[in-house]
Amino acid sequence: MDDTIRRDAVPEDGVAAALAKRISSARIRTEPFPYVVVNDFLPPALYREGLAHWPSDDRFKTTNYARRYQLNLTAYTSGQFAEEAFFWRSVLDLAAQINRALFEKLRPYFQLKFRSLLGENWKATIAGKYHVSFREAHLAQYSGSSGLHPHVDSQRLVLNSFLYMSETDEIEPSLGTVLYRTYGFSMPENNMKLAAKTQDRFLARDVVIPYRRNCLFSFLNTPFAFHGVDEFDIGERRRRIMLLGPVIRESEIALHNEFKRRGHVIDWGDDAAE
């Protein structure tokens, strides 16, 4: 893979093809839910450019997770700061191809997400009603004292991917993402925090994906894909992440309504008396 990239250029197709190949050959781990990890993901020169062009703190805004600051790359590269964001336009183009490769990689497991939400005919429902957008990327950062309770992501995200943008070579499990195993418990939305008693009863820590330089972590965003970040305090330092993932453009409310319209069916089995 070429280790050079022009500062003002869209990454060559060869770079995208090489990254897609790495994703295609990555091992899928299925417990506690399907995910892949690819270390040393971006070409070193491109990764260094990402750190060098990381936007200033005042470009980031708080999100629904109050201690996370986030920047939508689509808005950043087309709005009032477009001139300074030339590098991130090229990254956004590359992100679309990375998202497509991850989509195809985890496609065999899509029923784990959509069958519970949309029913047996989920493929036809998606094809007929929903549109998936691939040119999606955000930047996020944390500083000081932070953390994230166990949760699932918005079901509009087909899958969620984190490219850890650490500035050091140190591998840091304490700043990584914790994956939880769930015991018969799921949530179709992510706008509530579980009570401690519920967490203790239905969730168990299973895997930690360490925060490390240039590591891509991608998982299928199912209603049982609980994950979080342990409490930490890094002072003035920044925990930086590029967020990737194909998004269903229709609102989450539309998905919830589809879920509710299905109603509830009791399957008594083939031997049940009529």
Backbone bond lengths (Angstrom), bond angles and torsions (degrees), N, CA, C in turn:
res aa  C-N    CA-C-N  psi(-1)  N-CA   C-N-CA  omega(-1)  CA-C   N-CA-C  phi
1 M - - - 1.452 - - 1.519 109.45 -
2 D 1.319 118.21 132.55 1.451 122.61 -178.03 1.521 110.01 -63.64
3 D 1.348 117.39 133.99 1.450 122.62 -176.72 1.525 111.46 -97.35
4 T 1.322 117.90 13.94 1.459 120.54 179.87 1.520 109.44 -124.47
5 I 1.333 115.34 151.02 1.457 119.98 177.16 1.519 108.69 -153.69
6 R 1.303 117.86 132.53 1.459 121.18 178.30 1.520 109.09 -67.15
7 R 1.315 116.19 137.97 1.461 121.28 -174.07 1.519 112.39 -64.55
8 D 1.326 117.55 -25.79 1.464 119.73 -174.73 1.526 112.21 -110.57
9 A 1.318 116.93 19.33 1.460 119.40 -173.09 1.516 111.36 -116.44
10 V 1.320 114.83 149.89 1.454 120.52 168.96 1.527 107.92 -69.75
11 P 1.350 119.13 134.58 1.460 119.92 178.95 1.522 111.89 -52.84
12 E 1.319 115.58 138.31 1.457 120.80 -178.68 1.528 110.58 -63.50
13 D 1.341 114.75 154.94 1.458 119.23 178.93 1.519 111.63 -56.11
14 G 1.335 116.49 -30.16 1.457 119.86 -179.98 1.507 112.81 -61.97
15 V 1.326 117.32 -36.00 1.462 121.35 177.65 1.527 109.67 -66.14
16 A 1.331 117.06 -49.00 1.461 120.94 179.63 1.523 111.25 -60.72
17 A 1.320 116.57 -40.92 1.470 120.59 -179.77 1.522 110.80 -65.22
18 A 1.333 116.04 -39.74 1.463 119.51 179.61 1.522 111.09 -66.70
19 L 1.333 117.12 -40.21 1.462 120.64 177.91 1.524 110.96 -66.34
20 A 1.337 116.80 -40.61 1.463 120.62 178.07 1.531 110.53 -62.63
21 K 1.324 116.35 -37.59 1.468 120.29 178.68 1.519 111.14 -65.55
22 R 1.337 116.18 -39.60 1.464 119.70 178.54 1.524 110.54 -64.63
23 I 1.324 116.11 -40.09 1.462 119.99 177.33 1.525 110.39 -64.48
24 S 1.323 116.43 -44.21 1.461 120.89 -178.33 1.527 112.10 -60.63
25 S 1.336 116.83 -34.31 1.462 120.30 -177.00 1.530 113.30 -91.81
26 A 1.329 117.48 -1.56 1.465 120.42 -179.16 1.525 110.62 -70.62
27 R 1.300 115.21 150.48 1.463 121.16 177.89 1.521 110.15 -78.16
28 I 1.332 116.73 132.24 1.461 121.74 174.21 1.526 108.21 -90.74
29 R 1.299 115.50 123.14 1.461 120.92 172.75 1.527 107.25 -98.68
30 T 1.311 117.98 135.09 1.469 121.01 -172.58 1.522 113.73 -105.36
31 E 1.321 117.83 -5.45 1.462 120.77 -179.78 1.527 109.96 -118.77
32 P 1.331 118.21 133.18 1.470 127.39 4.18 1.531 113.39 -82.08
33 F 1.352 117.28 -8.57 1.465 123.53 172.34 1.526 106.31 -158.27
34 P 1.316 119.27 161.35 1.467 120.62 -171.96 1.537 113.17 -63.30
35 Y 1.357 115.01 129.98 1.460 120.21 177.72 1.518 110.03 -156.48
36 V 1.331 115.40 162.64 1.459 122.19 175.74 1.525 108.50 -132.65
37 V 1.331 115.93 152.19 1.460 123.33 174.80 1.516 107.93 -130.20
38 V 1.335 116.68 129.53 1.467 121.58 177.40 1.524 107.63 -127.15
39 N 1.317 117.27 109.85 1.460 121.67 178.69 1.526 110.80 -80.11
40 D 1.336 116.23 155.87 1.476 122.01 178.95 1.523 110.30 50.17
41 F 1.320 116.22 52.80 1.455 121.61 -168.50 1.525 113.37 -72.66
42 L 1.310 118.22 -59.12 1.466 120.55 -177.62 1.523 111.37 -78.13
43 P 1.336 118.06 153.60 1.469 119.91 170.37 1.527 108.50 -55.57
44 P 1.336 118.33 140.11 1.468 120.93 -175.08 1.523 114.05 -52.77
45 A 1.334 117.72 -41.36 1.467 119.52 -178.82 1.523 111.34 -64.69
46 L 1.322 117.43 -40.49 1.458 121.23 179.56 1.525 110.24 -66.89
47 Y 1.320 116.64 -38.80 1.463 120.06 177.67 1.529 110.98 -63.08
48 R 1.330 116.86 -43.87 1.467 120.27 178.44 1.523 111.00 -61.80
49 E 1.341 116.61 -38.54 1.460 120.12 177.45 1.531 110.72 -63.15
50 G 1.332 116.61 -37.94 1.459 120.25 178.63 1.522 112.00 -60.38
51 L 1.324 117.02 -44.31 1.459 120.36 177.63 1.529 110.83 -67.29
52 A 1.328 116.77 -40.45 1.467 120.75 -178.21 1.528 111.74 -65.89
53 H 1.338 117.27 -33.47 1.460 121.54 -177.62 1.530 112.65 -99.33
54 W 1.322 117.25 11.50 1.463 119.20 179.64 1.532 108.86 -58.11
55 P 1.330 118.41 127.49 1.472 120.94 -174.87 1.528 112.29 -63.50
56 S 1.323 115.70 157.89 1.457 121.86 178.76 1.527 110.15 -70.65
57 D 1.325 115.36 159.75 1.465 121.06 -174.24 1.521 112.83 -56.65
58 D 1.346 117.72 -33.66 1.459 119.83 -175.69 1.523 113.52 -71.09
59 R 1.345 117.76 -8.26 1.464 120.83 176.69 1.531 111.47 -84.08
60 F 1.324 117.35 -15.42 1.459 121.93 -176.49 1.530 110.53 -92.82
61 K 1.332 115.22 149.36 1.456 122.31 178.17 1.521 109.35 -124.25
62 T 1.338 116.13 153.40 1.459 119.85 176.10 1.526 109.65 -68.76
63 T 1.317 116.16 154.70 1.456 122.05 179.39 1.520 108.82 -117.29
64 N 1.351 115.71 -167.47 1.460 119.17 176.25 1.527 111.32 -64.43
65 Y 1.322 116.62 -21.90 1.463 120.74 170.08 1.517 106.40 -94.00
66 A 1.339 117.14 102.15 1.458 122.95 -163.59 1.527 113.48 -58.76
67 R 1.317 118.08 -26.04 1.458 118.93 -176.52 1.530 112.73 -96.82
68 R 1.311 116.72 8.79 1.462 121.34 174.13 1.514 109.44 -110.21
69 Y 1.307 115.92 133.31 1.458 121.90 177.28 1.530 108.36 -108.46
70 Q 1.313 116.47 134.85 1.465 120.41 -169.33 1.521 110.83 -135.81
71 L 1.334 115.02 153.67 1.458 122.28 -179.70 1.516 108.75 -137.56
72 N 1.328 116.84 121.23 1.459 123.22 177.84 1.522 108.19 -78.62
73 L 1.333 117.91 117.46 1.456 120.08 -175.68 1.527 112.64 -68.27
74 T 1.312 118.11 -30.23 1.467 119.79 177.19 1.526 110.63 -62.97
75 A 1.329 116.12 -46.41 1.463 120.03 178.82 1.526 110.93 -67.70
76 Y 1.317 116.47 -40.73 1.473 121.17 -177.43 1.522 111.59 -63.98
77 T 1.325 117.30 -39.26 1.465 120.80 -175.23 1.524 113.51 -85.43
78 S 1.340 117.48 -6.94 1.461 119.66 -178.94 1.522 113.09 -123.27
79 G 1.345 117.55 -3.71 1.452 121.35 -176.84 1.516 112.94 -98.56
80 Q 1.315 115.91 -148.80 1.462 121.39 -173.93 1.523 113.39 -67.73
81 F 1.329 117.55 -18.14 1.464 120.87 -179.92 1.524 112.26 -103.57
82 A 1.326 116.13 18.39 1.469 120.53 -173.80 1.527 112.05 -57.97
83 E 1.319 118.22 -36.75 1.464 120.46 -176.07 1.524 111.96 -64.38
84 E 1.326 116.97 -38.34 1.464 119.82 -179.81 1.529 112.02 -80.91
85 A 1.337 116.66 -11.25 1.466 120.93 -173.40 1.519 113.06 -100.51
86 F 1.342 117.26 22.47 1.471 119.16 -175.21 1.519 112.00 -58.57
87 F 1.341 117.90 -38.41 1.461 120.42 -179.54 1.521 111.04 -62.97
88 W 1.334 116.59 -40.39 1.457 120.02 -175.11 1.521 112.39 -74.22
89 R 1.333 118.32 -18.69 1.465 119.91 171.62 1.519 110.57 -64.13
90 S 1.321 116.08 -41.04 1.466 119.30 178.28 1.519 110.91 -66.88
91 V 1.329 116.33 -36.93 1.464 120.30 178.13 1.526 110.50 -66.44
92 L 1.331 116.82 -38.65 1.463 120.69 179.47 1.528 111.01 -63.42
93 D 1.327 116.90 -38.62 1.467 119.91 175.43 1.522 110.87 -63.77
94 L 1.327 115.99 -41.74 1.456 120.35 178.67 1.526 111.26 -66.87
95 A 1.333 116.48 -36.06 1.467 121.12 -179.38 1.520 111.46 -59.45
96 A 1.342 117.22 -37.26 1.464 120.08 179.54 1.523 110.62 -59.65
97 Q 1.324 116.61 -40.24 1.465 119.84 -178.74 1.531 111.47 -75.24
98 I 1.328 116.92 -34.68 1.468 120.28 175.24 1.526 109.70 -64.53
99 N 1.334 116.91 -44.71 1.466 120.60 -179.89 1.527 111.71 -61.43
100 R 1.326 117.29 -38.59 1.463 119.92 178.21 1.526 110.90 -65.34
101 A 1.325 116.32 -40.77 1.469 119.93 179.66 1.527 110.94 -64.68
102 L 1.335 117.24 -41.78 1.458 120.73 178.09 1.526 111.27 -67.07
103 F 1.333 116.58 -38.05 1.459 122.57 177.25 1.528 110.46 -57.68
104 E 1.327 115.88 -47.02 1.463 120.11 -179.82 1.524 111.21 -69.32
105 K 1.318 116.98 -34.67 1.466 120.73 -179.45 1.526 111.36 -63.02
106 L 1.333 116.40 -43.54 1.460 120.18 -174.76 1.529 113.18 -97.13
107 R 1.340 116.99 1.01 1.468 120.63 -178.82 1.538 113.32 -53.61
108 P 1.338 120.90 -38.97 1.471 119.55 -178.28 1.524 113.96 -58.73
109 Y 1.329 117.35 -15.43 1.469 120.45 -177.17 1.529 112.77 -106.47
110 F 1.320 117.24 8.39 1.463 120.23 -173.70 1.527 113.53 -60.33
111 Q 1.324 118.07 -27.78 1.457 118.88 -179.34 1.533 111.75 -62.29
112 L 1.345 116.79 -26.18 1.461 119.97 178.02 1.522 111.26 -64.23
113 K 1.313 116.70 -27.07 1.460 121.33 177.82 1.519 111.90 -90.46
114 F 1.331 116.35 -53.91 1.458 120.59 -166.15 1.520 114.25 -87.17
115 R 1.311 118.66 -25.57 1.465 119.08 -178.39 1.529 111.00 -64.29
116 S 1.340 117.18 -41.63 1.460 119.49 -179.53 1.524 111.85 -70.51
117 L 1.329 116.82 -28.62 1.463 120.85 -178.57 1.526 112.63 -85.38
118 L 1.345 116.23 -40.44 1.460 120.25 -169.18 1.524 114.53 -118.20
119 G 1.330 117.94 -5.91 1.452 120.20 177.08 1.516 114.12 91.75
120 E 1.329 115.73 -176.33 1.456 122.27 -174.52 1.527 112.79 -59.87
121 N 1.312 117.09 -32.86 1.468 121.22 -178.08 1.529 112.08 -93.40
122 W 1.333 116.67 34.24 1.465 120.48 -173.77 1.521 112.90 -61.74
123 K 1.326 117.85 -33.91 1.465 119.59 -179.77 1.522 111.23 -63.39
124 A 1.331 116.03 -45.62 1.461 119.96 179.89 1.524 110.82 -67.68
125 T 1.331 117.09 -36.65 1.459 120.61 179.09 1.521 111.11 -63.31
126 I 1.317 116.55 -45.14 1.466 120.32 179.41 1.518 110.35 -64.50
127 A 1.323 116.25 -46.27 1.467 120.02 -178.31 1.522 111.68 -61.84
128 G 1.331 117.00 -34.50 1.450 120.29 -174.72 1.517 114.89 -88.13
129 K 1.343 117.81 -23.72 1.457 119.43 -170.56 1.528 115.35 -123.06
130 Y 1.323 117.65 -19.24 1.459 118.97 -168.30 1.523 112.16 -124.75
131 H 1.333 114.21 151.79 1.461 121.99 179.08 1.519 108.59 -122.75
132 V 1.336 116.48 133.06 1.456 121.35 179.84 1.523 109.34 -103.93
133 S 1.339 115.75 128.37 1.462 122.26 178.48 1.527 109.80 -102.35
134 F 1.338 116.97 133.00 1.462 121.57 -176.80 1.528 113.24 -105.36
135 R 1.327 117.44 -20.60 1.474 119.58 -177.39 1.529 108.23 -85.21
136 E 1.325 115.11 70.24 1.458 122.61 -173.95 1.527 109.99 -130.37
137 A 1.320 117.02 128.55 1.456 121.74 175.68 1.519 109.46 -162.06
138 H 1.310 116.01 142.23 1.459 123.25 175.59 1.527 108.51 -132.50
139 L 1.308 115.52 158.34 1.456 121.70 168.60 1.518 107.68 -109.95
140 A 1.326 116.30 142.72 1.460 120.76 179.18 1.515 109.22 -137.91
141 Q 1.315 115.71 150.52 1.462 119.57 176.70 1.518 110.46 -150.20
142 Y 1.326 114.04 151.36 1.454 123.34 176.64 1.525 107.63 -126.60
143 S 1.313 116.48 153.24 1.460 120.40 171.72 1.517 107.97 -150.23
144 G 1.333 115.88 170.42 1.455 119.99 -179.96 1.511 112.25 62.23
145 S 1.319 116.35 -139.14 1.457 122.44 179.49 1.521 109.38 -91.95
146 S 1.319 116.81 128.40 1.459 119.63 -177.07 1.525 110.01 -156.20
147 G 1.312 115.90 -171.65 1.456 123.50 -177.76 1.514 108.69 153.94
148 L 1.313 116.66 172.68 1.459 120.53 -177.00 1.526 109.10 -149.38
149 H 1.327 116.30 122.08 1.461 121.28 -177.95 1.532 110.75 -66.94
150 P 1.330 118.45 159.93 1.467 120.65 176.86 1.525 110.78 -57.75
151 H 1.335 116.32 132.54 1.458 120.67 -176.28 1.514 109.17 -159.64
152 V 1.315 116.66 166.88 1.463 122.88 166.77 1.524 107.09 -108.29
153 D 1.325 116.63 156.85 1.454 120.29 -179.58 1.524 111.03 -88.12
154 S 1.325 115.53 167.21 1.463 120.75 175.58 1.522 109.50 -52.41
155 Q 1.323 116.43 131.86 1.455 119.76 -177.27 1.526 112.92 -69.83
156 R 1.332 117.72 -4.89 1.465 120.16 171.00 1.527 110.55 -65.92
157 L 1.324 116.65 -27.85 1.462 120.44 175.96 1.524 108.96 -76.35
158 V 1.322 117.21 116.85 1.463 119.84 177.10 1.527 109.02 -65.97
159 L 1.305 115.36 -47.39 1.457 121.67 172.59 1.515 107.85 -143.62
160 N 1.320 116.44 160.27 1.455 121.05 -178.93 1.516 108.47 -123.43
161 S 1.335 115.87 140.60 1.465 120.69 -176.13 1.516 109.45 -136.45
162 F 1.325 115.17 137.25 1.455 122.08 177.75 1.520 108.82 -118.69
163 L 1.319 117.46 124.43 1.453 121.39 168.39 1.523 106.29 -102.95
164 Y 1.317 116.39 107.85 1.456 120.83 -178.02 1.521 109.94 -71.31
165 M 1.342 116.01 125.51 1.463 122.12 -175.39 1.526 110.24 -110.21
166 S 1.314 116.30 56.67 1.462 121.01 179.20 1.522 110.55 -71.19
167 E 1.324 115.86 145.88 1.456 121.16 178.54 1.528 112.69 -92.30
168 T 1.336 117.00 -2.27 1.461 120.61 -178.99 1.524 110.16 -117.78
169 D 1.317 115.72 169.13 1.465 121.26 175.70 1.526 112.08 -91.78
170 E 1.312 117.24 1.29 1.458 121.65 -177.92 1.526 110.50 -75.52
171 I 1.319 116.07 136.74 1.469 121.40 173.84 1.523 107.59 -90.96
172 E 1.357 117.21 123.79 1.456 121.35 -169.54 1.533 111.71 -125.21
173 P 1.326 117.38 90.21 1.475 119.62 177.35 1.524 112.96 -59.83
174 S 1.324 118.21 -31.52 1.471 120.85 -177.18 1.525 112.41 -66.31
175 L 1.343 117.66 -17.98 1.464 121.72 177.86 1.523 111.84 -107.37
176 G 1.322 116.40 8.28 1.456 121.08 -176.01 1.520 112.79 -85.89
177 T 1.325 114.61 -172.62 1.458 122.41 -178.42 1.524 109.39 -101.46
178 V 1.311 116.25 127.18 1.466 122.37 179.14 1.526 109.16 -92.30
179 L 1.320 117.04 127.36 1.462 121.88 175.10 1.524 108.50 -100.77
180 Y 1.319 116.27 137.53 1.457 121.91 -177.00 1.522 111.17 -112.14
181 R 1.305 114.99 140.24 1.462 121.34 170.72 1.523 107.96 -87.97
182 T 1.322 116.34 133.18 1.456 120.29 -179.80 1.520 110.38 -108.69
183 Y 1.313 116.64 140.87 1.452 122.89 -179.20 1.529 109.26 -105.74
184 G 1.346 114.47 82.34 1.457 120.61 177.18 1.509 114.46 71.64
185 F 1.324 117.67 22.56 1.457 121.17 -176.72 1.521 109.81 -124.50
186 S 1.342 116.97 135.96 1.460 120.96 177.80 1.523 109.60 -147.77
187 M 1.330 115.81 163.69 1.468 120.96 177.17 1.525 108.77 -137.57
188 P 1.342 118.20 131.97 1.462 120.37 179.44 1.523 113.29 -82.41
189 E 1.345 118.72 -4.00 1.454 120.86 -179.27 1.528 109.18 -146.24
190 N 1.341 115.84 168.10 1.468 118.58 -172.56 1.521 113.34 -122.98
191 N 1.315 117.90 28.01 1.462 119.49 -174.66 1.522 112.83 -101.28
192 M 1.329 117.56 22.54 1.454 118.46 175.14 1.520 110.29 -143.74
193 K 1.313 114.61 151.77 1.452 121.96 178.84 1.524 109.00 -97.88
194 L 1.311 116.23 131.34 1.459 120.26 -179.56 1.518 110.84 -70.47
195 A 1.307 115.83 142.38 1.456 120.49 173.77 1.529 109.41 -67.51
196 A 1.315 116.25 150.17 1.467 120.95 -178.28 1.526 111.45 -57.05
197 K 1.330 117.13 -37.87 1.462 121.23 -179.85 1.529 110.61 -64.07
198 T 1.345 116.43 -39.91 1.467 120.86 178.12 1.516 110.95 -66.25
199 Q 1.330 116.90 -43.73 1.465 120.62 178.10 1.519 110.56 -59.02
200 D 1.327 117.16 -47.11 1.463 121.24 -178.08 1.527 111.81 -62.51
201 R 1.319 116.18 -33.52 1.466 119.73 -175.77 1.518 112.95 -81.40
202 F 1.347 117.15 -37.63 1.456 119.82 -169.00 1.532 115.38 -114.03
203 L 1.324 118.52 -12.64 1.465 120.60 -176.96 1.522 110.67 -121.98
204 A 1.331 115.43 148.97 1.457 121.18 175.26 1.530 109.01 -141.45
205 R 1.322 117.29 136.11 1.458 120.87 176.04 1.523 109.17 -59.13
206 D 1.331 116.31 134.96 1.462 119.13 -175.30 1.529 112.27 -124.90
207 V 1.330 117.99 -52.31 1.462 122.76 -174.45 1.527 108.48 -140.17
208 V 1.335 116.32 145.21 1.456 121.48 171.45 1.524 108.29 -117.79
209 I 1.337 116.65 124.95 1.461 122.03 174.18 1.529 106.43 -94.73
210 P 1.335 118.92 107.26 1.467 120.31 -173.09 1.531 112.62 -63.82
211 Y 1.308 114.58 149.08 1.458 121.63 171.35 1.522 106.72 -75.80
212 R 1.332 115.95 117.18 1.460 119.57 -179.02 1.518 110.24 -149.83
213 R 1.279 115.52 154.68 1.448 123.75 -175.98 1.528 111.79 -54.59
214 N 1.352 116.09 125.75 1.464 122.28 169.63 1.525 113.18 60.07
215 C 1.319 116.67 36.05 1.465 121.84 178.68 1.527 109.67 -103.85
216 L 1.332 116.65 127.29 1.458 122.52 176.22 1.515 109.45 -99.11
217 F 1.327 116.03 126.33 1.459 123.05 176.27 1.515 107.76 -124.35
218 S 1.334 117.46 123.56 1.460 121.72 -177.17 1.520 109.54 -133.44
219 F 1.345 116.57 135.72 1.464 119.56 -179.62 1.520 110.82 -137.54
220 L 1.328 115.28 152.52 1.457 121.69 175.29 1.521 108.14 -73.18
221 N 1.323 116.70 124.25 1.465 122.08 -174.24 1.520 110.83 -86.49
222 T 1.313 115.89 81.34 1.460 121.71 179.63 1.529 110.01 -92.44
223 P 1.334 118.06 168.71 1.469 120.10 176.25 1.527 113.45 -65.41
224 F 1.337 118.32 -8.98 1.463 119.87 177.53 1.530 112.39 -116.36
225 A 1.340 117.25 15.47 1.471 121.30 -179.60 1.532 109.86 -86.22
226 F 1.316 116.18 67.45 1.457 121.22 -178.77 1.533 110.27 -75.34
227 H 1.321 115.58 132.99 1.457 121.36 179.19 1.521 108.47 -151.23
228 G 1.315 116.83 164.86 1.452 121.24 -179.38 1.511 110.53 -169.70
229 V 1.309 115.73 -173.59 1.463 122.54 178.71 1.525 107.75 -133.67
230 D 1.322 117.06 130.09 1.458 120.61 178.00 1.526 110.43 -63.31
231 E 1.330 116.06 153.62 1.459 120.50 176.65 1.530 110.23 -59.62
232 F 1.324 115.60 137.51 1.466 120.46 179.25 1.522 109.46 -147.77
233 D 1.323 116.28 164.54 1.461 122.39 175.00 1.522 107.72 -139.92
234 I 1.336 116.62 109.95 1.466 120.89 -177.83 1.524 112.16 -112.25
235 G 1.324 117.12 14.56 1.459 120.47 175.35 1.515 112.42 61.56
236 E 1.337 115.87 -128.62 1.464 121.44 -177.07 1.525 113.05 -81.90
237 R 1.290 117.20 -8.55 1.460 121.07 -179.09 1.526 110.52 -68.83
238 R 1.338 116.76 160.39 1.458 122.04 177.52 1.537 110.21 -113.64
239 R 1.330 115.71 132.70 1.465 121.18 168.74 1.525 105.36 -95.45
240 R 1.332 116.64 109.63 1.467 121.59 -171.21 1.526 111.46 -107.86
241 I 1.330 115.16 139.09 1.464 121.20 -179.91 1.528 109.19 -142.44
242 M 1.318 116.37 138.79 1.459 120.58 165.71 1.519 107.16 -97.07
243 L 1.330 116.68 124.53 1.458 122.63 -179.09 1.525 109.33 -97.43
244 L 1.321 115.91 127.01 1.455 122.46 179.87 1.524 108.90 -125.41
245 G 1.331 116.19 166.38 1.454 119.49 174.93 1.511 113.06 145.94
246 P 1.342 118.21 131.45 1.468 121.59 175.52 1.520 110.81 -64.86
247 V 1.332 116.16 141.78 1.463 122.53 -172.82 1.527 110.00 -123.27
248 I 1.323 116.10 136.18 1.466 121.11 169.48 1.516 107.14 -74.65
249 R 1.330 117.31 119.13 1.454 120.52 -171.41 1.521 112.91 -70.51
250 E 1.333 117.68 -28.57 1.458 119.35 178.80 1.534 108.98 -66.86
251 S 1.315 117.01 157.99 1.452 121.11 -174.31 1.522 111.80 -67.15
252 E 1.330 114.61 157.49 1.455 119.62 176.04 1.525 110.69 -64.68
253 I 1.325 116.83 -28.97 1.462 120.78 177.77 1.526 110.17 -60.18
254 A 1.342 116.44 -39.05 1.467 119.88 178.68 1.520 110.99 -60.68
255 L 1.325 116.71 -41.98 1.462 120.34 177.85 1.525 110.76 -65.14
256 H 1.332 117.07 -42.29 1.455 120.52 179.85 1.522 111.44 -63.17
257 N 1.333 115.60 -41.06 1.466 119.12 179.33 1.520 111.32 -64.74
258 E 1.330 116.10 -38.56 1.459 120.42 176.35 1.523 110.10 -60.84
259 F 1.312 115.45 -42.56 1.460 122.04 179.07 1.534 110.49 -61.73
260 K 1.330 116.69 -45.25 1.462 120.93 -176.89 1.529 112.20 -70.17
261 R 1.344 117.22 -33.22 1.462 120.92 -178.74 1.522 112.41 -65.48
262 R 1.335 116.18 -22.74 1.464 118.49 -177.47 1.518 111.92 -66.63
263 G 1.323 117.36 -25.96 1.446 119.63 -177.94 1.523 111.29 71.91
264 H 1.305 116.58 -166.06 1.458 122.09 -177.32 1.526 109.14 -123.92
265 V 1.312 115.61 130.84 1.462 121.64 -179.19 1.521 108.82 -123.21
266 I 1.327 116.64 130.75 1.466 121.18 175.55 1.516 108.75 -98.63
267 D 1.322 115.57 122.86 1.459 120.70 178.56 1.526 107.27 -100.84
268 W 1.354 115.28 109.40 1.464 119.99 -176.79 1.519 112.81 -84.85
269 G 1.326 117.54 -3.21 1.459 119.43 179.56 1.509 112.27 91.33
270 D 1.340 115.71 164.72 1.454 120.95 -175.04 1.525 113.25 -67.22
271 D 1.343 116.27 -26.20 1.450 119.50 -174.71 1.533 113.22 -94.03
272 A 1.307 116.96 6.33 1.469 119.33 -176.86 1.526 110.23 -68.90
273 A 1.298 115.27 142.80 1.466 120.45 178.63 1.518 109.22 -72.03
274 E 1.316 117.11 140.82 1.468 121.02 179.18 1.531 109.18 -88.04
